[in-house]
Amino acid sequence: MAAQRSKLVVPVTAAALLLIFGDWLAGPAGADQLVLPQAVERNQPIKVAYRFEQPATASGFLDVDWNDIDGPLVDRRHIPFELADAPQVEFSLDARLAVTMKNQLTVDLTLDGVDSFGNKFRRESEGL
């Protein structure tokens, strides 16, 4: 079982009634991407997607940490999932929790599945 690891910490900016997250952000290993909206209303959920390089059939989980720039934890989530040829895993964040103008979002992936040849694999991505 081989494990793949990548590291990317995503800076996030929050304005009074508007959160500006940026465009497509790609991790250094493979072509997995953390997809964030360009702008979100403060009273609306922030929809985030962990997009895979290729669709996946697997089970696993995302560990999500959202910190403000000064370090305090804003939100922490452990998100389990089951996928059947899915291109991404989606989750949302509560924009009302944003306190500072600059924030940091870190997403760790653990994925156990079977490739197209029937081989089992485990994939881990830290800090996307």
Sequence and secondary structure as in RCSB ss.txt:
>XXXX:A:sequence
MAAQRSKLVVPVTAAALLLIFGDWLAGPAGADQLVLPQAVERNQPIKVAYRFEQPATASGFLDVDWNDIDGPLVD
RRHIPFELADAPQVEFSLDARLAVTMKNQLTVDLTLDGVDSFGNKFRRESEGL
>XXXX:A:secstr
         EEEEE SSEEE  SEEE SSTT EEE  S EETTSEEEEEEEEEEEEEEEEEEEEEEEETTS EEE
EEEEEEEEEEEEEEEEEEEGGG  SSEEEEEEEEEEEEE TTS EEEEEE   
